[in-house]
Amino acid sequence: MRSLSLEHPDGRTVRVHDSEHDGPNGTILWHHGTPQTGALLDPVLDAATARGLRLLSYGRPSYGGSAPLPGRDVASAASDVALIVDGLEIDSIATLGASGGGPHAIACAALLPERVWAVAVFASPAPFDDATWFDGMAGDGAGLRAAQAGRTAREAHAETAVWDPTTFTADDESALEHEWRSLGEDVGRAAEFGGDGEIADDLAFIAPWGCDLAAVKAPVLVVQGGSDRVIPAAHADRLVRQLPNAELWMRPRDSHVSIMRTLPLAMDWLLAQR
């Protein structure tokens, strides 16, 4: 494995992580959740390596050593991904995104149709449309609601926010203690880089994404837990209705983190789309 920094044409630094596996079966680019650093997580790396896949990841602006991009939208991820695949001389990729990474994975398929051959997302928010978008979120989606009022309001919320103990189910907590421990540890490391990445993500989620989901021609797998208290199941329905070539895996008993146990199966699905 290696980590490297690429310089974007706009002068920003983008921090990239590469498994350097031969990848005879292709390359997957992982879009991390909110907040994380973009580092390669053990369960993702293990599943990719077992399937002959090269795994890439990167920190979105303000995460994990990547420079800020003021006013970024979801679609801006496509520019960073183009930089990565061009810089590493990779012809095509599949994209994977978990939680806050989901919209960015989908946006890359919309804006880089010649480079992205399939997408899989887990517990991904859908584009914001109306007030029902918040229904069922733990804490009534307070951080995202604050983002509706702009950056100043979202920053003020960050200063007073406290963890809602109802956010994760017991199954989520078990996953974080065992097979997905590296995810929880990475969330902790993300705090070392400050809160701008998370704030910028929330602002991007409630604003227009900057891309048209109807333009996504690649097959998309939407994986959702019916017991998710972070991104409620209705978001998966919203996504599937807007994506022209989407498949939904709804798992009623899974929740926000436990749904990630399906990642190896989702990688198998991606390989079947080649």
C-alpha positions in Angstrom: 0.0 0.0 0.0 1.0 3.6 -0.5 -0.3 7.0 0.1 0.5 10.0 -2.1 -0.5 13.5 -2.7 -1.7 14.7 -6.2 -1.9 18.4 -7.2 -5.2 19.4 -8.7 -5.1 21.9 -11.6 -6.7 24.4 -9.2 -3.7 24.1 -6.9 -5.3 21.9 -4.2 -3.6 18.9 -2.8 -5.6 15.6 -3.0 -4.5 12.9 -0.6 -4.8 9.5 -2.3 -4.5 5.9 -1.0 -3.7 2.9 -3.2 -3.6 -0.8 -2.4 -1.1 -1.3 -5.2 -2.7 -4.7 -5.8 -2.3 -5.9 -9.4 -6.0 -5.8 -9.8 -6.5 -8.3 -12.6 -10.2 -8.0 -12.2 -10.3 -4.2 -12.2 -10.1 -1.2 -9.9 -12.5 0.1 -7.4 -12.5 3.6 -5.9 -13.9 3.9 -2.4 -15.7 7.1 -1.3 -15.6 7.4 2.4 -18.4 8.4 4.8 -18.9 11.5 6.8 -16.6 12.1 8.7 -13.6 9.9 7.9 -10.1 10.5 6.5 -10.2 8.5 3.2 -7.7 5.9 4.4 -8.2 2.3 3.2 -10.3 0.4 5.7 -9.4 -3.2 6.5 -12.8 -4.8 5.6 -12.8 -2.9 2.2 -9.2 -3.7 1.5 -9.6 -7.4 2.4 -12.7 -7.9 0.3 -11.1 -6.1 -2.7 -7.8 -8.1 -2.5 -9.7 -11.4 -2.2 -11.4 -10.6 -5.5 -8.4 -9.5 -7.5 -9.3 -5.8 -7.3 -7.1 -2.8 -6.9 -8.5 -0.5 -4.3 -8.2 3.3 -4.3 -9.5 5.9 -1.9 -9.0 9.6 -1.2 -9.8 12.3 1.2 -12.5 14.7 0.1 -11.5 18.3 0.5 -10.6 19.1 4.2 -10.4 15.4 5.1 -7.3 13.4 5.8 -4.7 15.8 4.4 -6.7 17.0 1.3 -6.9 20.7 0.9 -10.2 22.6 1.4 -12.4 23.5 -1.5 -14.7 26.3 -0.4 -18.2 26.1 -1.7 -17.8 22.6 -3.0 -20.8 20.6 -4.2 -21.3 16.9 -4.6 -20.4 17.0 -8.3 -16.9 18.4 -7.5 -15.9 14.9 -6.5 -15.8 14.0 -10.2 -12.9 16.4 -10.8 -10.9 14.9 -8.0 -11.6 11.3 -9.3 -10.6 12.3 -12.8 -7.3 13.6 -11.4 -6.7 10.3 -9.6 -7.5 7.9 -12.4 -5.5 10.0 -14.9 -2.6 10.4 -12.6 -2.4 6.7 -11.9 -3.1 5.8 -15.6 -6.3 3.8 -14.9 -8.8 3.5 -17.8 -11.9 2.6 -15.8 -13.2 2.1 -12.3 -16.2 1.0 -10.3 -17.1 3.4 -7.5 -18.2 2.4 -4.0 -19.6 4.8 -1.5 -20.8 4.5 2.1 -23.2 6.9 3.8 -21.8 10.4 2.9 -19.6 8.9 0.2 -22.7 7.6 -1.6 -23.7 10.8 -3.4 -20.1 11.4 -4.5 -19.8 7.9 -5.9 -23.1 8.4 -7.9 -22.0 11.9 -9.1 -18.8 10.4 -10.6 -20.9 8.0 -12.6 -23.0 10.9 -13.9 -20.1 13.1 -14.9 -17.5 10.5 -15.9 -19.6 8.0 -17.9 -16.7 6.7 -19.9 -14.6 6.0 -16.8 -17.2 4.5 -14.3 -18.5 1.0 -15.2 -20.7 0.4 -12.1 -21.6 1.9 -8.7 -22.6 0.5 -5.3 -23.7 2.6 -2.4 -24.6 1.8 1.2 -26.9 3.9 3.3 -26.5 6.8 0.9 -28.5 10.0 1.3 -30.7 11.0 -1.7 -30.8 14.5 -3.2 -32.7 16.9 -1.0 -36.2 17.6 -2.2 -38.5 18.6 0.7 -38.9 18.5 4.4 -39.8 14.8 4.5 -36.2 14.2 3.5 -35.4 14.5 7.3 -38.1 12.1 8.4 -36.8 9.3 10.6 -33.3 10.7 11.2 -31.8 10.4 14.6 -31.9 13.8 16.4 -34.3 15.0 13.7 -31.3 15.5 11.4 -30.2 18.6 13.4 -26.9 19.0 11.7 -28.4 18.8 8.2 -31.2 21.1 9.2 -28.7 23.6 10.4 -26.9 23.4 7.1 -30.1 24.6 5.4 -29.5 28.0 6.9 -26.0 28.2 5.6 -22.4 27.7 6.7 -22.6 30.0 9.7 -25.5 28.2 11.2 -23.9 24.8 10.5 -20.7 25.9 12.2 -22.7 27.2 15.2 -24.4 23.8 15.4 -21.0 22.0 15.4 -20.0 24.0 18.5 -22.9 22.8 20.6 -23.8 19.4 19.1 -23.8 16.4 21.4 -23.9 12.7 20.3 -27.4 11.3 20.2 -27.2 7.8 21.8 -30.1 6.6 19.7 -28.2 7.1 16.4 -26.8 3.6 16.2 -28.5 0.4 16.9 -27.0 -2.4 19.0 -26.1 -4.2 15.8 -24.3 -1.1 14.6 -22.3 -1.0 17.8 -21.4 -4.6 17.5 -20.1 -4.1 14.0 -18.0 -1.2 15.1 -16.6 -3.3 17.9 -15.7 -6.2 15.7 -15.3 -6.4 11.9 -15.8 -2.7 11.2 -13.6 -1.5 14.1 -11.3 0.2 11.6 -14.2 2.5 10.5 -14.8 3.8 14.0 -11.0 4.3 14.5 -10.9 6.3 11.3 -13.7 8.5 12.4 -11.7 9.3 15.4 -8.6 10.2 13.3 -10.8 12.4 11.1 -11.2 14.8 14.1 -7.5 15.6 13.9 -8.1 17.4 10.7 -10.9 19.7 12.1 -14.6 19.9 11.3 -14.6 21.6 7.9 -14.9 18.4 5.9 -18.1 17.3 7.7 -19.6 20.8 7.5 -18.8 21.0 3.8 -20.4 17.6 3.3 -23.6 18.6 5.0 -23.9 21.8 3.0 -23.4 19.9 -0.2 -26.0 17.3 0.7 -28.8 19.8 1.2 -27.9 21.8 -1.9 -28.3 20.8 -5.5 -25.7 18.1 -6.2 -24.6 19.7 -9.5 -25.3 16.6 -11.6 -28.4 14.8 -13.0 -29.1 11.4 -11.6 -31.0 10.6 -14.8 -27.6 10.9 -16.7 -26.2 7.9 -14.8 -26.1 5.1 -17.4 -23.9 2.7 -15.4 -25.7 0.1 -13.3 -26.1 1.2 -9.7 -26.6 -1.0 -6.6 -28.4 0.7 -3.7 -27.9 -1.2 -0.4 -30.0 0.0 2.5 -30.8 -1.1 6.0 -34.5 -0.8 6.9 -33.6 0.0 10.6 -31.1 2.8 9.7 -31.5 5.8 12.0 -28.9 8.0 10.2 -30.1 7.7 6.6 -33.6 6.3 6.7 -34.8 3.7 4.2 -36.9 6.2 2.3 -33.7 7.7 0.9 -33.0 4.4 -0.9 -36.4 4.6 -2.6 -35.8 8.2 -3.6 -32.5 7.2 -5.2 -33.9 4.2 -7.1 -36.7 6.2 -8.5 -34.2 8.8 -10.0 -31.5 6.4 -11.3 -32.4 4.8 -14.6 -30.5 1.6 -14.1 -30.6 0.9 -10.3 -31.1 -2.2 -8.2 -32.2 -2.0 -4.6 -31.1 -4.4 -1.9 -33.3 -3.6 1.2 -32.3 -5.5 4.3 -35.0 -4.7 6.9 -33.0 -5.7 10.0 -29.8 -3.9 9.1 -28.9 -0.4 10.1 -26.3 2.2 9.3 -23.1 0.4 10.0 -24.3 -3.3 10.1 -25.4 -2.9 6.4 -21.7 -2.7 5.6 -21.4 -6.5 6.2 -22.9 -6.9 2.7 -19.9 -5.2 1.2 -18.3 -8.4 -0.1 -21.5 -9.4 -1.8 -21.7 -5.9 -3.3 -18.2 -6.3 -4.7 -19.3 -9.5 -6.3 -22.2 -7.6 -7.9 -19.9 -5.0 -9.3 -17.7 -7.6 -10.9 -20.7 -9.2 -12.5 -21.4 -5.9 -14.3 -18.2 -5.8 -16.2 
